[in-house]
Amino acid sequence: MYDFDREIDRHGTWSVQWDGIADRFGVPDLLPFTISDMDFASPPEVLAALRDRVDHGVFGYTDWRLGEFRDAIRHWYASRYATEIDPDALVYAPSVLNQLSQLLRMWTEPGDGVVVHTPTYDGFRKAVTGLGRELRGAPLGDLDALERELARPDSRMLLLCSPHNPTGRVWTEEELATFAELAERHGAAVVSDEIHADLTTDAHRHVPWTRVAEPGRGRRWALVTSGTKAFNFPALSGSYGIVGDPDARTEFVRRMETGEGLASPAVLSLTAHIAAYRQGAPWLDELRGYVAGTMELLRERLATGLPGVVWEPPQAGYLAWIDLRPLGIEESRLQEELVSVEKVAIMPGGVYGTPGFVRLNVGCPRKKAERGVDALIRAATRLRTS
Ligand SMILES: Cc1ncc(COP(=O)(O)O)c(C=O)c1O
């Protein structure tokens, strides 16, 4: 029903991915496979709702508690995740990272430790260290390390990425329950960033944190998320969260509306969220299928093009996290080859604290994804030492 093969020229739209490439990679005019937004237009249903709202013409101050924003979110959780959420527990903020900053300020002090899985989404590192907190990493899958880091007396928060960026790992209910127990045992608050949740593959089911947090396990927790990732409208801004403890929720809203001066939401973001959550499911399901097809193509190309590299499609998302360490290539050499010779921009693993990997964004028409993976295979083949 929807055309994900259509290539849309994003040049000249002030796009970070396309127009801002030199800021990160030093040179302009690279084919980008970088930060996590997609080259697809948002669902036509979202575009139609935005047009209607724009046609109204008046964009005065708005209240996210009025109208159907919260009910659309409730509907989404009930229909996608068989999870009942309390609309009164919802909060609004300009972005997920803004919510995270606010919660870090509320629940931790400068110098405190914040525990994350490694590799780690670079936005987490920037938020945590930027506020003078210490980022404490535990390798994905290493529960002993996670407990060790949480047990340090000044570790005050477990910051989860669920599903996990950059690996695409979807946590099972059992794993989440273990995280909840560990956090509770060591008195750590939990913030679960679930912005990639809607992008799971069919074989994996996302479990919202509310399902393990309630009833009663540890009072200080928040689920922070947004429809901007799955429906590709991050530049409209806007996000929402569920803050478990009513007092903490009131405090969160108070801080946003007084200290931060953020009483009015981005109205077009409310419009887009409502349309996406009421009418966007067929588009999203087709998108997930399209991305799964692209990941299959990557699997085949990598298996024949780079034998020795073992790669499986991610459980969620449009980011391919590829372990190139068996090839013995120094990260900076690979980047140089990709940029100077192949003219592509692909995120180096070092950005996420694990050099030797790359993160290839394939949230784009398949033809472009093919160009990316082929460029990677050519560059790695020329440089491989093992
Ligand atoms: C895990 C995760 N959280 C948050 C964000 C950013 O969300 P926002 O733009 O709402 O701050 C991203 C974007 O890539 C992300 O991957």
PDBQT file of the ligand as one rigid body, heavy atoms in Angstrom, charges set to zero:
ROOT
HETATM    1  C1  LIG A 401      17.497   5.496  22.341  1.00  0.00    +0.000 C 
HETATM    2  C2  LIG A 401      17.218   6.887  21.890  1.00  0.00    +0.000 A 
HETATM    3  N1  LIG A 401      16.698   7.771  22.753  1.00  0.00    +0.000 NA
HETATM    4  C3  LIG A 401      16.420   9.027  22.391  1.00  0.00    +0.000 A 
HETATM    5  C4  LIG A 401      16.668   9.475  21.116  1.00  0.00    +0.000 A 
HETATM    6  C5  LIG A 401      16.396  10.888  20.775  1.00  0.00    +0.000 C 
HETATM    7  O1  LIG A 401      15.065  11.203  21.019  1.00  0.00    +0.000 OA
HETATM    8  P1  LIG A 401      14.629  12.732  21.118  1.00  0.00    +0.000 P 
HETATM    9  O2  LIG A 401      14.957  13.359  19.806  1.00  0.00    +0.000 OA
HETATM   10  O3  LIG A 401      13.173  12.684  21.395  1.00  0.00    +0.000 OA
HETATM   11  O4  LIG A 401      15.428  13.310  22.244  1.00  0.00    +0.000 OA
HETATM   12  C6  LIG A 401      17.208   8.592  20.175  1.00  0.00    +0.000 A 
HETATM   13  C7  LIG A 401      17.494   9.062  18.818  1.00  0.00    +0.000 C 
HETATM   14  O5  LIG A 401      18.241   8.502  18.094  1.00  0.00    +0.000 OA
HETATM   15  C8  LIG A 401      17.490   7.272  20.573  1.00  0.00    +0.000 A 
HETATM   16  O6  LIG A 401      18.016   6.398  19.715  1.00  0.00    +0.000 OA
ENDROOT
TORSDOF 0
